Structure formats: structure tokens, C-alpha cells
Amino acid sequence: MPDKLLAQAVPLTPALEKTAASAERYLDAQYSAATRRAYAADWQAFHAFCANHRLVTLPATPQTVALFLTSQAEEGLQPSTLQRRLAAVRLAHRAAGHESPTGSELVKGIMRGVRRTHGTASLQKAPLMADQLKALVDGLDLATAAGVRDRALLLVGFAAALRRSELAALAWEDIEWVPQGMRLHIRRSKTDQEGSGSVVAVPHGGDYCPVVALRAWRGFLGVDAGPVFRGLYRGGTPRPTGLSCYAIALVVQRHASRLGWETEQYAAHSLRSGWATSAALNGASLAKMREVTRHKSLQTLQIYIRRAEEFTNHAGEGLL
């Protein structure tokens, strides 16, 4: 994305340079770090396309954007990715004071054609159901740091229906231990970019208790501050820094592979979707599920209930 947008827009006196730097930080803070990285990559892809074909990047014409979208679609990119790349192009133009070419009928027509040709169905990861999760945990070596950490990560991620970004951001200071289990204070999430915060209650369990697993990991670490889920040095010593979102996804995939499952079907989101589907099968109400998942859209949450009940009282049962 273009840098120093305020400096481009207005001439700055020396006294205002510090204020302008702060303003740039506030502009950056309107989006999460993951969104900024995605937009930066999207803008770089557009910039590279324009450079390769000697086209003007900023301001770009609708024809340039249409050709870019077509090229990306032919390379196999999903319509959802193309839509995000359009958002990056639109943001860059508006921030630089230019009219965005993404709103033209030509660009809109290209996107409609791409959706009709390639479809809009997203590739959903398979949910890790409760029994599958237990199978993953049973195979862990609890004599190792990785085994103790991964047991806590898998059980807490499932029991609290956390997104991978929430697991990565979880700190010991965010955990409130109570007689009934624990409360996780989620400081920021995908649907709470302004950091209003939310709390997820996690009750005690049986043989696969997430509270016991997390306490065991804390006892191994010997700390009660900083990131909860940390990387490990080669010898098994915990690092001071937390796991990235990507590393958390790899934990799930590594253990799925260990059991011979199709690795590409699973990711960190499998914990969250697995809890929602398992809870629906267990007869949980939509309202109580929402307290844990914190979905803003009930329509999204109902997807898990439909999946859990799709064979219950099926309209075609007994016809054949």
C-alpha cells in the first residue's frame, strides 16, 4: 500500500511531522495486523501486474483493474480472494485522494462473470468432532513439552470455540480461574476489531478437561504472564514468544496427519467448527452456543445446527 499518505496530501511543517506520524499509526490501527498483511500482499500483486504490463498503478483505469482480475481468475484464485484484492485497490486509491476504478460497471461485470463461471462456494475445513479430538489427544506424548502444550492448545481451542488468532493472542493475564472452571477474556477478535472484549466461560470436563490441561501447561512453563501458547526450541525449552496463527494451524494438521487423516481437510478452525457441530448434536440451544462462539450472525451459527441435524427426521427417510 502507498506510504506516507498524509504527507502526500498536505505539506507538513516540522511541528506537524510528529502528529502526522501518529495519524499514520491510527490509520494502520483501523485494520487488524492480519488484514493489513493481506491488503499489502493484494496491493503488491496488483502493482506487480501493472509493472509487468507497463500499466499505471495509481490511479489505475477500470480497464487495468478488469484485466488484472481476469488474469488472477485464470490463475485459479477464488472469487473471495479477488474481492479482497479489489478492496485493497479501492483503499489505496481513496487514501491517495483518487477516485476508485473498482466501482465501474466494467469491473463489476467482470466479477459477476467470474462468480458465475467459477462459483462462490468457499472451501470449508472439516470440523474436529469431540470423539476425533479425544483421539488426537490420546496420541500425545505427555512426557514432552510439545505434548503438554499441544494437549492444552487442542482442548482449550475446542472447549472455548476459539479462532486461531484468539488462541495466538491469549495471555495468562487473560485467564480467570474460578471454582466452576475458568473464564477467558478475549481482548480482540475477528468480529471485535475495536477491542471491546468478550468473555468465554469454560467449565471443568472429565478425562479431557481443558482446565486441567491448561494448568498442567502452566506448571510446566513455570510462568503466569505473557503468551500462553509458545513455540519451543529444539531441545523442548519454551520460547518467550507466542505461536503464530500459522503455527497453530500446523499443530492441528500435524496431529491429524499422525492419525492418517487427510491433512488438508483440517486446520485451526476445525476446533471451533467441531465444537459448534458437537454442541448442536448434543442438543445445545442456539442462544447458549452463541455465548461461546460469539457469532454476530445467527445465520452463520445455524449452519452448524443444520449440519448436525441434516439426517434427523429426513424427509426422504424410508422412501427407498
Secondary structure, 3 states (H helix, E strand, C coil): CCCCHHHHHCCCCHHHHHHHHHHHHHHHHCCCHHHHHHHHHHHHHHHHHHHHCCCCCCCCCHHHHHHHHHHHHHCCCCHHHHHHHHHHHHHHHHHCCCCCHHHCHHHHHHHHHHHHHHCCCCCCCCCCCHHHHHHHHHCCCCCCHHHHHHHHHHHHHHHCCCCHHHHHHCEHHHEEEECCEEEEEECCECCECCCCCEEEEEECCCCCCHHHHHHHHHHHHCCCCCECCEEECCCCCEEEEECCHHHHHHHHHHHHHHCCCCHHHCCCHHHHHHHHHHHHHCCCCHHHHHHHHCCCCHHHHHHHHHHHHCCCCCCCCCCC
